[in-house]
Amino acid sequence: MQKFDMGRAWTHCVALVRHDGWKVAGFTLIVYGAVILLGMVGVFLFAGVSAMDFGLETMERLAGAGFAIVFFAVVIFSILLFTSYFAAWRLTLSNGQDNFAGSLLYGLMAAVPAMLATLLVFAVLGLAMALMTLPFGLGAGLGSDMAGAAGIAVALSLLTIPYLVLVLFLVARLGLCGPIMAVHKSYNPFFGFRRSWKATRGNTGMLMLYVFLVNLIFGFVYLFVTLLTGGMDAFVPGLSVILSFPVNIALGVVYTLIPAGMYLALIGDTGWARQDVEAIFE
């Protein structure tokens, strides 16, 4: 089993950014453009409805419809986001087998099952968290309402760190699912989960450290950019958005290709992986 090397993973990521970063940025811009278009449509609809005089009953129905529209907008945005990820991985890891349009089409078709599988994983994690806090809630329920709230707060505080470690563990073990699916042009996320779990065996600690450090660094960079551009609106309205947009696009490209770099560092350099990929593409 090949050992995971953080330096090699980062080197692969940088190489992918230099070679195909502008194409990956195109996927990201498509997502941003679709989101902006949906937002503009929503604003016009809201403005049109607000300008009309409806009764209370009609307004309540419209409010319910508004919640449904927001829900579907979030779903569409999530699908587009997953589409950009899978399209980027397919384009950069397919060894030239798919062009921009083909990668985008694959990303669109792989996005929905991958998103549903991700929601399933987080639902299981949420259920596990609820079961872990259940004894605290039952015990606190025997006392006053204040004691119950305090008991649940204490339980959440005590379980936050173990829960985050569990999430980090799952990300480390299942984080190669998307790149593996893209390489094999698979639409089955459970195939990716199984192969990722097998490929990351024996490297859990290093992968967890790498994922943690990457997210910590990117979190600080995003915070720095936000603080740096946040006060610009005092001089020119909207200037902060204009200045931060290209930076966020660039950071998004790098962040998208980090799993691809991990894949190449852990799987792509091995002989069995190259033979497997070549057999699939023949």
C-alpha positions in Angstrom: 0.0 0.0 0.0 1.4 3.4 -1.1 2.0 5.9 1.7 0.3 9.3 1.4 2.7 12.2 1.1 1.3 15.7 1.7 4.0 17.4 -0.3 3.3 15.2 -3.3 -0.4 15.8 -3.0 0.1 19.5 -2.9 2.5 19.4 -5.9 0.0 17.5 -8.0 -2.7 20.0 -7.0 -0.5 22.9 -8.1 0.4 21.2 -11.4 -3.3 20.6 -12.1 -4.1 24.3 -11.4 -1.3 25.4 -13.7 -2.3 23.1 -16.5 -6.1 23.2 -16.4 -7.0 25.9 -13.8 -8.5 28.2 -16.3 -10.8 25.5 -17.5 -11.9 24.6 -14.0 -12.5 28.3 -13.5 -14.9 28.1 -16.4 -17.0 25.5 -14.6 -17.0 27.7 -11.5 -18.1 30.7 -13.5 -20.9 28.7 -15.1 -22.2 27.9 -11.6 -21.8 31.5 -10.5 -23.6 32.7 -13.6 -26.5 30.3 -13.1 -26.8 31.3 -9.4 -26.8 35.0 -10.3 -29.4 34.4 -13.0 -31.7 32.5 -10.6 -31.2 35.2 -8.0 -32.2 37.9 -10.5 -35.3 35.9 -11.4 -36.2 35.6 -7.7 -35.7 39.3 -7.1 -38.0 40.2 -10.0 -40.6 37.8 -8.9 -40.5 39.0 -5.3 -40.7 42.7 -6.5 -43.6 41.9 -8.7 -45.5 40.1 -6.0 -44.7 42.8 -3.4 -46.2 45.4 -5.7 -49.6 43.7 -5.8 -52.2 44.0 -3.2 -53.3 40.6 -2.0 -55.5 39.5 0.9 -54.1 37.8 4.0 -55.0 34.3 2.9 -53.4 34.8 -0.5 -50.2 36.2 1.1 -50.0 33.2 3.4 -50.1 30.9 0.4 -47.5 32.9 -1.4 -45.3 32.7 1.7 -45.6 28.9 1.6 -44.8 29.0 -2.1 -41.8 31.2 -1.4 -40.4 28.7 1.0 -40.8 26.0 -1.6 -39.0 28.2 -4.2 -36.1 28.8 -1.8 -35.8 25.1 -1.1 -35.7 24.3 -4.8 -33.2 27.1 -5.4 -30.9 25.6 -2.7 -31.3 22.1 -4.4 -30.4 23.6 -7.8 -27.4 25.4 -6.4 -26.2 22.2 -4.7 -26.5 20.3 -8.0 -24.6 22.9 -9.9 -21.9 23.0 -7.3 -21.5 19.2 -7.4 -21.6 19.4 -11.2 -18.6 21.8 -11.2 -16.6 19.5 -8.9 -17.2 16.4 -10.9 -16.7 18.2 -14.2 -13.3 19.5 -12.9 -12.2 16.1 -11.7 -13.2 14.4 -15.0 -11.4 17.0 -17.1 -8.2 16.9 -15.1 -8.0 13.2 -14.4 -9.3 11.6 -17.6 -6.0 11.9 -19.4 -7.6 13.9 -22.2 -10.4 11.5 -22.8 -13.1 14.1 -22.3 -13.2 17.7 -23.4 -14.8 20.7 -21.6 -18.3 19.9 -22.8 -18.0 16.2 -22.2 -16.7 16.8 -18.7 -19.5 19.2 -18.0 -22.1 16.7 -19.2 -20.6 14.0 -17.0 -20.5 16.3 -14.0 -24.2 17.1 -14.5 -25.2 13.4 -14.6 -23.0 12.4 -11.7 -24.0 15.4 -9.5 -27.4 14.1 -8.3 -26.5 10.6 -7.1 -23.3 12.0 -5.5 -25.3 14.7 -3.7 -27.9 12.2 -2.5 -25.2 9.9 -1.2 -23.6 12.8 0.6 -26.9 13.8 2.2 -27.3 10.1 3.3 -23.8 10.2 5.0 -24.7 13.4 6.8 -28.1 12.1 7.8 -26.4 9.1 9.4 -24.0 11.4 11.2 -26.9 13.5 12.4 -28.7 10.4 13.7 -25.5 9.3 15.5 -25.2 12.8 17.1 -28.9 12.6 18.2 -28.4 9.2 19.7 -25.3 10.3 21.6 -27.1 13.3 23.0 -30.3 11.3 23.8 -29.1 10.1 27.3 -28.4 13.7 28.3 -31.7 14.9 27.0 -33.6 12.1 28.8 -31.8 12.8 32.1 -32.3 16.5 31.8 -36.0 16.0 31.0 -36.6 14.7 34.5 -35.6 18.1 35.9 -36.7 21.7 35.1 -36.8 23.2 31.6 -33.7 25.2 32.4 -31.9 22.1 33.6 -33.0 20.3 30.4 -31.6 23.0 28.2 -28.4 23.1 30.2 -28.0 19.3 30.0 -28.4 19.4 26.2 -25.9 22.3 25.9 -23.4 20.4 28.0 -23.9 17.3 25.9 -23.3 19.2 22.7 -20.2 20.9 24.1 -18.7 17.5 25.2 -19.5 15.8 21.9 -18.5 18.6 19.5 -14.9 17.6 19.3 -15.5 13.9 18.9 -18.1 14.6 16.3 -15.7 16.9 14.3 -13.0 14.2 14.5 -15.5 11.7 13.2 -16.4 14.0 10.3 -12.7 14.5 9.5 -12.2 10.8 9.6 -14.9 10.1 7.1 -13.7 12.9 4.8 -10.2 11.4 4.9 -11.4 7.9 4.2 -14.2 8.8 1.6 -12.6 12.0 0.2 -11.3 10.2 -2.9 -14.8 9.1 -3.9 -15.4 11.9 -6.4 -12.0 11.7 -8.2 -12.3 7.9 -8.4 -15.8 8.2 -9.9 -14.5 10.8 -12.4 -11.6 8.6 -13.5 -13.8 5.6 -14.0 -16.6 7.8 -15.4 -18.9 6.1 -12.8 -22.3 7.5 -11.6 -22.4 5.2 -8.6 -21.1 7.0 -5.5 -21.1 3.7 -3.4 -18.5 2.4 -5.9 -16.5 5.5 -5.2 -16.9 5.1 -1.4 -15.8 1.5 -1.5 -12.7 2.2 -3.6 -11.8 5.3 -1.6 -12.1 3.4 1.7 -9.8 0.7 0.3 -7.3 3.1 -1.2 -6.9 5.2 2.0 -6.4 2.3 4.3 -3.2 2.7 6.3 -3.1 6.5 5.6 -5.9 7.7 7.7 -3.9 9.8 10.1 -1.9 11.7 7.4 -5.0 12.3 5.3 -6.9 13.6 8.4 -4.0 16.0 9.1 -3.8 17.1 5.5 -7.5 17.8 5.2 -7.5 19.6 8.5 -4.5 21.8 7.5 -5.9 22.6 4.1 -9.3 23.7 5.5 -7.6 25.7 8.3 -5.4 27.5 5.8 -8.2 28.2 3.3 -10.4 29.4 6.2 -7.8 31.9 7.2 -7.3 33.1 3.6 -11.0 33.6 3.1 -11.2 35.5 6.4 -8.2 37.6 5.4 -9.7 38.4 2.0 -13.1 39.3 3.6 -11.5 41.6 6.1 -9.2 43.2 3.5 -12.0 44.0 1.0 -14.8 44.5 3.5 -14.2 48.2 4.1 -13.8 49.1 0.4 -17.6 49.7 0.0 -17.1 52.9 2.0 -15.2 54.4 -0.9 -17.0 52.8 -3.9 -20.3 50.8 -3.4 -19.8 47.2 -4.5 -16.0 47.5 -4.7 -15.5 44.7 -2.2 -17.4 42.3 -4.3 -15.4 43.3 -7.4 -12.1 42.9 -5.7 -12.9 39.6 -3.9 -14.6 37.9 -6.8 -11.4 36.9 -8.8 -9.7 35.9 -5.6 -12.6 33.7 -4.5 -12.6 32.1 -8.0 -8.9 31.4 -7.8 -9.2 29.9 -4.3 -12.3 27.9 -5.4 -10.3 26.4 -8.3 -7.4 25.3 -6.0 -9.9 23.9 -3.4 -11.7 22.0 -6.1 -8.5 20.3 -7.3 -7.2 19.4 -3.8 -9.0 16.0 -3.9 -7.6 15.4 -7.4 -4.1 16.0 -6.1 -4.8 13.6 -3.2 -6.0 11.0 -5.7 -2.8 11.3 -7.8 -0.6 11.2 -4.8 -2.2 8.1 -3.4 -3.6 6.2 -6.3 -2.6 7.8 -9.6 1.1 7.1 -9.2 0.7 3.4 -8.6 1.0 0.8 -11.4 -2.3 -0.9 -10.7 -4.1 2.4 -11.0 -2.5 3.2 -14.3 -3.4 -0.2 -15.7 -6.9 0.0 -14.3 -7.5 3.5 -15.9 -6.0 2.4 -19.3 -8.1 -0.7 -19.4 -11.3 1.4 -18.8 -10.4 4.0 -21.5 -9.4 1.4 -24.1 
